[in-house]
Amino acid sequence: MKRTILIFLPLMMVMSCKDKIQETKKEVRHPQQEVQSGKKLKDPEQNPVEEANEDFEILLPKEYRDFGNENEADALTKNWLDLYQKDGKFYLGKADYTITRGYSECSGDSTRIINSKNNSLLLLGNPRLTQGEIKMVKIAKNKIWPKEKLKFHFGNQEYTLRAEGKVLSSEKVHTDEGEELYQNVKDYKLYLSAGNSPETLFLEEESFNDTFVELLFIGDIDKDGKPDFIFGANRDYEEERVILYLSSKAGKGKLIKKAAEVAIQFDC
């Protein structure tokens, strides 16, 4: 009888430890598992800005550095389209360009320079877009500071761009266009609404280094009767970054979505 009890007790201890290990495993959840399970998907702050799809490319007619045997300018082909300005109007047509080789004295890198034969705003790697004149909106102001709004009409609809953010400091600066306001901003957010519809948060930047977001273009690039946007969103004074937002890419309940972006670094 004593021998039976001695055998039974270790067996019970092993089973008890095993149960505790299983319970511990059930309690430990990786944050990624919680997102996939749907527990955090309802929180709007988890991923408020929709990211771009990878099937759309854009380039600027600028200089690009070589990275080993690769260069961003290599993606450009005669199938690309060019959003360009002529006689005060914007058009979408076939890209007409040359590429020359160069050298950056600043960084010591070899470069490739895209030289457009048009007054190009943006080169688009999507030949499915319809060519021709682009209906556009004349921009009243190109910077929307926190607590400011920019209203405009497109078709029969009124749209509003509204900005939020923390202003750390303000000053007057002199530019080629004259004196203007510059503010040091953090936690910047930009929203778009149409009429009384809910706002779409489409651009968000935590901080800037001597630069700010600039509205470059409003017009119907994808020909769906709704406005599309091009923003300059340099995060640093040694960067040129442009983002394209298209209404045709927007999901349900949204007005626009990031279609593509390009960022050129020219730091030393």
Salt bridges, closest charged atoms under 4 A:
GLU34 OE1 - LYS40 NZ 3.44
GLU45 OE1 - LYS189 NZ 3.88
GLU51 OE1 - LYS258 NZ 3.48
ASP55 OD2 - LYS249 NZ 3.66
ASP74 OD1 - ARG112 NH1 2.51
ASP96 OD1 - LYS117 NZ 3.76
GLU148 OE1 - LYS141 NZ 2.66
GLU158 OE2 - HIS153 NE2 3.99
GLU164 OE2 - ARG162 NH1 2.93
GLU180 OE2 - LYS143 NZ 3.46
ASP187 OD2 - LYS166 NZ 3.61
GLU199 OE2 - ARG162 NE 2.71
GLU204 OE2 - LYS189 NZ 3.84
GLU205 OE2 - ARG241 NH1 2.66
GLU239 OE2 - ARG235 NH2 2.56
GLU240 OE1 - LYS62 NZ 3.73
GLU261 OE2 - ARG241 NE 2.87
GLU261 OE1 - LYS258 NZ 2.93
ASP267 OD1 - ARG65 NH1 3.71
